[in-house]
Amino acid sequence: MASKVEKSTPATGSPADLKEKKKERILDLSRYMDKLIRVKFTGGREAAGILKGYDPLLNIVLDNTVEYLRDSEDSFKLSEDTRQLGLVVCRGTAVVLICPADGMEAIPNPFIQPE
């Protein structure tokens, strides 16, 4: 009994396909340029500022930056206190979360399988 074997395209694809995939970014910050964003860092610090620039390593430049200080009694809680930082360069390896300051938009759950 002979079974039919179908050829599938290789997972890697052609070099042209790889170049197109390489250019595609997971996080596109260009739509947040010159807009207020909020950033959370490793260690719990949080800041908000106007996005002025970024690179592929997620190093970001924020202007008019405000740091939200943590509560002295509970380090996991933010206090009402803030401090002005001005123009800041944030190292990408320390960035944990980036979101627009005016809120987030809901997306459908990518892990739910259609029935």
N, C-alpha and C positions, 0 to 999 in steps of 0.2 A: 504494500500500500504506500503510495507516494504522497507525501504532503507538499503542499505548495509553499515555497519560501519566498517571502516578499522582501525586496531590498528597501531598506529605509535610508534616509539621508543621515549622514554622520552627525553626531551631536555637536561637533565643533563647527561645521559649516565651512564655507569658503573664506578666504582671507578678506574679501570685501564685506562679508557678513560680520566678521569679527571686528572690522574697523567701525562699522555702524553701531554694533553693540558697545564697543569701547567708548564711543562718544556719548552714548546715552547715560545720563546720570540718574541715580536713584532719587536724590533729593535735588530739586531744581529751585535754588534760592533766588533766581533772577526775578521772579514775580514779586518778591518781597523787597527788592531794592528801593531805597528811600522811603521805606515804611517801618513803622514801629514793630519790633519783634521782642519776644521774651526768650531768654536763654537760661537753661539750667546746666550747672557744671558738676563735675565729679567733686565730691566732698560736700555738696549741698548748697553751694552758693547760687544765687539767682540774680540776673540783671536784665534790664530792658533798655533798648536804645534803637536808634534809626540805623538800619543796615546800609552801610556805605560800600562794602566790598567783601568778597570771599574768594576762596580758591578751592581746587578739588579735594584738598586735605581737610576741608571744613574750618580752616582758619578764617575768622570773620573780623571785620572792622565795624564797630558800632560808634555812633556819634550821639551826643547828649545822653550818655549812659547813666542809668540810675541803678545802684545796687540795693537789693532788698536784704536788710540785715536780719539775722536769726535771733530768736528770743534767747536771752542769757540763761534762763532757767530750763528751757527745753530746746535743745539744739536742732530738733527735727521740725520745729515750728518757726514760721516767719513772723517777725514783729512788725509793728507799724513803722518802725524807723527805716529810713533810707539814707543813702549818701550819694552825692553827685560825683561821677567819675569823669565825665566829659568824653573825649575821644579815646577809644579803647581798642586794642588788638587782642582778640581772644584766640588762644591756641586750640586748634581743632581736636587734639587728643583729649582735652579736658571737657569738651562739649558733650552733654548727655542728651539734651532735648532743645529743639528750636521750634517755637510756635509763634504765630502772629499775635500781637498783643490784644487785638480786637476780638479774639475768639478763634475757635477752630471749626472746621467744617466736617460734618460726618461723612464717612465713606462706608460703602457696604463691606461686610465682613468677607475677606478673601478666602477664608478657611471653610466656609459653609459650602457644601456640595449641593448643586441643584438636584432636585428629586425628579 
